[in-house]
Amino acid sequence: MDIEIIEQPQSRLQVVIKCTQADEEVLRLKKYISLFDKKIAAKKDHQTYYISSSDVLYFESVNDRTFLYTQDHIFEVSRRLYELEYSLSDADFIRISKSQIVNLNKLKALKPELNRTILATLCNGEQLSISRKYVPAIRALLLL
């Protein structure tokens, strides 16, 4: 793979991918590039922050409120979980339970449990349980 950067002062940012065939790997690269500057509006301490989707560990819905978790902070998001799932479906975000969506790029380890769930360890050491209903989708996505 060759990577080339061409600076043109009067032009907008453009990324061109040249390949012999647009296979799954190329399409995945396209997804990553398109999410490069995707921001999610979130609130904390009466202030609105714009969080990069790549900084999100997971989303969680609790008592009709949706929370966004990063490495160091917890924010509240005004959108519902299903709305986030739809808008981030092109990214590596996947629902792991009725109340959680996780960023697959933040997974550190997966451990099968006796009750056919999977215990997911995130890059910050936090652990989430992937419910049985969502295990097949995770397995297919990660080719387990």
N, C-alpha and C positions, 0 to 999 in steps of 0.2 A: 504494500500500500504506500502510495506517495501522497504527501500532504504539502500543499503549496499555498502560501499567503501572498496575495498581490494587493498592495496598497494603492487605492485610487481616491484621492482626497474629495472629489466632487460626486461620489457615488454612494448609494446606500449599501448596507451589508447584504451580500448575496453569497450563498453557498451552493456550489455545483458539485454533484457527485457523478463521476464518470466511471462506468462499470460495463462489463460485458453482458451482465444479466442482473436485473433487479431481484436478487434472491432475498430470502428471509433476513439475512444478516444486513444487507443494504437497507431494507425497509426499516429494520430496527434502528439503524444509525440515523435514518431520516426522522424517526420519532424523537430520538434524543435531541437532535438539532432543533426540531420545531418546538420542543419544550424548554429550550435553553433560557428564554426570558419570560416564561409563563409565570405570572404572579397570582397569588391568592390573597384577597383582602381578609384580614383578620383583626380582631380587637383584643386589646389588653390594657387595663388601667385607663379606660376611657379614651384611648388613642387607637387609631387605625394604622396597621402596619401592612406592608405588602411583602408577603413571604414567597420566596422562590419555591416552586414545586420540588426542586431537587433537595431542598433543606427539610422537607416534611418527612417525618418518620412514619406517622400514621394519623388517621382521623378517627374520632370516636364520638358516638351519639349517646348522651346520658340525659335522661329526663327532658326530652324534646329540645335539647341544646346540643350543638355540634362543636367539638373541640379539635384543634389542630396541635399536634405535638412535634416539636423540633428537638434537637439535641439538648437544649438548655431551657426552653420555654414552653408554656402552654397558652394557646390563644383560643378565642371563641370565634367561630365562623358563622355568618348569618345563613349560609346555604345548608340545605338538608343533605344527608348522606347520599341519597340516591342521585341528587344533582351533581355532587362531587364525583361520584362514581361514573356518571355519564360524561362529564367534561374531562375527566382524567383517564378515560378508557383507552386513549391512544398511548398513554404513558405506562410505566410499569407499576401502576396502582391496581390493586385487586382487593375485592371484598373477602374478608376471612371469617366474618361472623355477621350476624344480623346488625350489630352495632359498630363494626370496625372495618376500615379500609387501610391496607398497609402499602408502603412503598417497597416494592421488591428489591430495589437497589440498597435498601438499608438492612436487609436480612443478613445476619451473621451465621446462624445455624438453625437447622430444623431437626426436631427430635420426635419420632413417633411415640404416641402414648398408648397405654393398654386399652383405652376406651375408643380407639380409632380416631382420635383427634391428633393434631400435630402441635407441638410446643415450638413456637418461633422465637428465637432470640435475636433481638435487634442489635445494631452496631453500638448502642449505648448500654447494652446489657439488660435492657428491659425485656420481659417475656410476655408474649401474647399467645392465646390459645386459638388455633384454627379449628373451627367447628367441623363436624363430620360432613355437613352439607357442602362445604366449600373445599374439602380436601381433594376431590377429583380435579377440580379446576386448577388448583395449585400444582398438583402432580403433572397435569398435562402441560401447563405453562413452563414448569421447570424441568420437564422431562425426567421425572423421578420414577 
